[in-house]
Amino acid sequence: MKKVLIVDDEKYIRSGLKVMIQKSGIGIDEISECANGREALDRLIQEKYDLVILDIRMPKMDGIELMKEMQMLPYSPAVIILSGYDDFNYAVEAIKYGAKAYLLKPVDRHELFNVLNKVKNEIIQRENIEKKSQRIKKLCLNQLHYIFLSDNLGEQEIREILEDLEIDLFYDPFYISIITPKNNSTVSTVDINTVEKFLREKHIKALCFRGTKGELIFVTNNRINWEDLLKHCIMNCSNQNYVVAVSALGNSLTDIRKAYIQAREVLKYRIFIKGSGVLYYEDILERKDDFIVPVDKIESICNMLGIENDKEIRRRLDEILDISIFYKANINYFNNFIEIFKHKIENSLAVLSPKKRKEFESKYSNVWNPYCFECIEGYFDFVKFYILKLNEYIYSLKSSCENTEHKVDMAIRYIKKHYNEDLNLAVVANYVSLNYYYFSHIFKKITGMSFMDFLLKVRVEKAKELLKNTEDKVIDIAFKVGFQDPKHFTKSFKKVTGISPTQYRRRFCKE
């Protein structure tokens, strides 16, 4: 017994009781005082006490009324009643609500010590029973999870486990349901005892326990009114939104794992409901699995980042984040879409320095964690906001921190030095640390030519020099200026000059 609360409107009585308890040798760690029932109830809600010693008659809330209110607490402290009157009716009422003793004032020291020792022993005994019960419950949960997660258990093995656990719910048709906060970043605050009490009052037989992540798992033989439970039980004791995921009806012991997996699968769809709600397995069966992630459209958005075109980016985001499609599709489409989108955007972030990237990403840490949001509409609004902010951020860095003309000059020098290598736009954009699409945009804007046209021009000019100043074969010159295919070299040379390499050499020789 660690914590005791003394409740009496007379200060000298509270002080006297406190001194007696301290001298009792019981070994109390903390003794608190309250002057009335209302104050005591507030304290009991905020803190857990092992024993409450309270006066029957007090202002604001008397002892009997306080005991009634204490019935709603998620724990049950022992109670000793004090009274200045030997009132039989009060005593009966106090015992009715669980009082361990009814002591008359002035309190006899020895009588108080005897009662305290009795309460202490009862608490120790209760704690031992609770510990044993918890060990048994843990064993039971381990065995149930073993059934849920093992895909090779036969009916006989499952039957033996259930018989050992003395669980008979699975012998009749059953549902498995999971209750959890909608938001992944929050922990369930629902007390399982409160839910069990609600079900008992509704005469609903159920097996209730916590899963490995703190979620509540229920096995029932009937499809119960979960909306009613959410409204009158869970939402009354929590300010979080909750979702209930309900399996299809299981008809045999081998359906136990199947039903559990179904409930888990249904749970993945919680982002598609607003606020608290219930999802059933049959609700997701109509969803289609033939939708294809529009990778090319995602890439087009990524390529536009940093070129100050919010209107077009917004239009394309609205197109790929069309809510109506996601409501029709299997959850795998949603998950694959987010994974691919994340990967493509992270590639775009690679153009930023590690410091700048970390600075930006720290503001939007949950952008790729949809289950931290209440619904898909809110999540997609955040994704759009994030992409537009990223576009703005990259553009501002390029405009204020980078000299684009200098970057293009660097690129031109690099091309002229490495023209004979396997060059492409991506290689040069990476060299100057610019986004592929943005580099292409500014290169053409400053040089008046596309990257490929400029590279071709440089290679043809180098080829002209070699044709004029050497006797190398045309095929060798093609390789020396960066062409892998001599035929392609001849065609490209003619496209730029209007004549073939051989004709160019002859004309130059005549001159």
HUSULHU-V971491 format. One record per residue. N is the residue number from 1. RES is the residue in one letter. PHI is phi as a letter, one per 20 degrees, with the letter a starting at -180 (* if undefined). Layout:
n	res	phi
N	RES	PHI
N	RES	PHI
//
This chain:
n	res	phi
1	M	*
2	K	d
3	K	c
4	V	c
5	L	d
6	I	d
7	V	c
8	D	b
9	D	f
10	E	d
11	K	f
12	Y	f
13	I	f
14	R	f
15	S	f
16	G	f
17	L	f
18	K	f
19	V	f
20	M	f
21	I	f
22	Q	f
23	K	e
24	S	f
25	G	m
26	I	f
27	G	n
28	I	e
29	D	f
30	E	b
31	I	c
32	S	d
33	E	c
34	C	c
35	A	e
36	N	b
37	G	f
38	R	f
39	E	f
40	A	f
41	L	f
42	D	g
43	R	f
44	L	f
45	I	f
46	Q	e
47	E	c
48	K	e
49	Y	d
50	D	e
51	L	b
52	V	c
53	I	d
54	L	c
55	D	e
56	I	f
57	R	d
58	M	b
59	P	f
60	K	m
61	M	b
62	D	e
63	G	f
64	I	f
65	E	f
66	L	f
67	M	f
68	K	f
69	E	f
70	M	f
71	Q	f
72	M	e
73	L	f
74	P	f
75	Y	c
76	S	c
77	P	f
78	A	f
79	V	c
80	I	d
81	I	e
82	L	d
83	S	b
84	G	e
85	Y	c
86	D	e
87	D	d
88	F	f
89	N	f
90	Y	f
91	A	f
92	V	f
93	E	f
94	A	f
95	I	f
96	K	g
97	Y	e
98	G	n
99	A	f
100	K	e
101	A	b
102	Y	c
103	L	d
104	L	e
105	K	e
106	P	f
107	V	f
108	D	f
109	R	g
110	H	f
111	E	f
112	L	f
113	F	f
114	N	f
115	V	f
116	L	f
117	N	f
118	K	f
119	V	f
120	K	g
121	N	f
122	E	f
123	I	f
124	I	f
125	Q	f
126	R	f
127	E	f
128	N	f
129	I	f
130	E	f
131	K	f
132	K	f
133	S	f
134	Q	f
135	R	f
136	I	f
137	K	f
138	K	f
139	L	f
140	C	f
141	L	f
142	N	g
143	Q	f
144	L	f
145	H	f
146	Y	f
147	I	f
148	F	f
149	L	d
150	S	e
151	D	e
152	N	c
153	L	e
154	G	e
155	E	f
156	Q	f
157	E	f
158	I	f
159	R	f
160	E	f
161	I	f
162	L	f
163	E	f
164	D	f
165	L	e
166	E	l
167	I	d
168	D	d
169	L	f
170	F	f
171	Y	e
172	D	d
173	P	g
174	F	b
175	Y	c
176	I	d
177	S	c
178	I	c
179	I	d
180	T	b
181	P	f
182	K	f
183	N	e
184	N	f
185	S	e
186	T	d
187	V	d
188	S	f
189	T	d
190	V	f
191	D	e
192	I	f
193	N	f
194	T	f
195	V	f
196	E	f
197	K	f
198	F	f
199	L	f
200	R	f
201	E	f
202	K	e
203	H	l
204	I	d
205	K	e
206	A	b
207	L	d
208	C	c
209	F	a
210	R	e
211	G	e
212	T	f
213	K	d
214	G	n
215	E	f
216	L	e
217	I	d
218	F	c
219	V	d
220	T	c
221	N	e
222	N	c
223	R	f
224	I	e
225	N	e
226	W	f
227	E	g
228	D	f
229	L	f
230	L	g
231	K	f
232	H	e
233	C	d
234	I	f
235	M	f
236	N	f
237	C	d
238	S	b
239	N	e
240	Q	e
241	N	e
242	Y	c
243	V	c
244	V	d
245	A	d
246	V	d
247	S	f
248	A	f
249	L	f
250	G	e
251	N	d
252	S	b
253	L	f
254	T	f
255	D	e
256	I	g
257	R	f
258	K	g
259	A	f
260	Y	f
261	I	f
262	Q	f
263	A	f
264	R	f
265	E	f
266	V	f
267	L	g
268	K	f
269	Y	e
270	R	f
271	I	f
272	F	e
273	I	d
274	K	e
275	G	m
276	S	e
277	G	a
278	V	c
279	L	c
280	Y	d
281	Y	g
282	E	f
283	D	f
284	I	e
285	L	f
286	E	e
287	R	f
288	K	e
289	D	d
290	D	d
291	F	f
292	I	d
293	V	f
294	P	f
295	V	g
296	D	f
297	K	f
298	I	f
299	E	f
300	S	f
301	I	f
302	C	f
303	N	f
304	M	e
305	L	f
306	G	n
307	I	d
308	E	l
309	N	c
310	D	g
311	K	f
312	E	f
313	I	f
314	R	f
315	R	f
316	R	f
317	L	f
318	D	g
319	E	f
320	I	e
321	L	d
322	D	f
323	I	g
324	S	f
325	I	f
326	F	f
327	Y	f
328	K	e
329	A	e
330	N	f
331	I	f
332	N	f
333	Y	f
334	F	g
335	N	f
336	N	f
337	F	g
338	I	f
339	E	f
340	I	f
341	F	g
342	K	g
343	H	f
344	K	f
345	I	f
346	E	f
347	N	f
348	S	f
349	L	f
350	A	f
351	V	f
352	L	e
353	S	f
354	P	g
355	K	f
356	K	f
357	R	f
358	K	f
359	E	f
360	F	f
361	E	f
362	S	f
363	K	e
364	Y	c
365	S	f
366	N	e
367	V	f
368	W	d
369	N	c
370	P	g
371	Y	e
372	C	e
373	F	d
374	E	f
375	C	b
376	I	f
377	E	f
378	G	f
379	Y	f
380	F	f
381	D	f
382	F	f
383	V	f
384	K	f
385	F	g
386	Y	f
387	I	f
388	L	f
389	K	f
390	L	f
391	N	g
392	E	f
393	Y	f
394	I	f
395	Y	f
396	S	f
397	L	f
398	K	f
399	S	f
400	S	e
401	C	d
402	E	c
403	N	e
404	T	f
405	E	f
406	H	f
407	K	f
408	V	f
409	D	f
410	M	g
411	A	f
412	I	f
413	R	f
414	Y	f
415	I	f
416	K	f
417	K	e
418	H	d
419	Y	g
420	N	e
421	E	e
422	D	f
423	L	e
424	N	b
425	L	g
426	A	f
427	V	f
428	V	f
429	A	f
430	N	f
431	Y	f
432	V	e
433	S	l
434	L	c
435	N	g
436	Y	g
437	Y	f
438	Y	f
439	F	f
440	S	g
441	H	f
442	I	f
443	F	f
444	K	f
445	K	f
446	I	e
447	T	e
448	G	m
449	M	c
450	S	f
451	F	g
452	M	f
453	D	f
454	F	f
455	L	f
456	L	f
457	K	f
458	V	f
459	R	f
460	V	f
461	E	f
462	K	f
463	A	f
464	K	g
465	E	f
466	L	f
467	L	f
468	K	e
469	N	d
470	T	c
471	E	d
472	D	f
473	K	f
474	V	g
475	I	f
476	D	f
477	I	f
478	A	g
479	F	f
480	K	f
481	V	e
482	G	o
483	F	e
484	Q	e
485	D	c
486	P	g
487	K	f
488	H	f
489	F	f
490	T	f
491	K	f
492	S	f
493	F	g
494	K	f
495	K	f
496	V	e
497	T	e
498	G	n
499	I	c
500	S	f
501	P	g
502	T	f
503	Q	f
504	Y	f
505	R	f
506	R	f
507	R	f
508	F	f
509	C	f
510	K	f
511	E	f
//
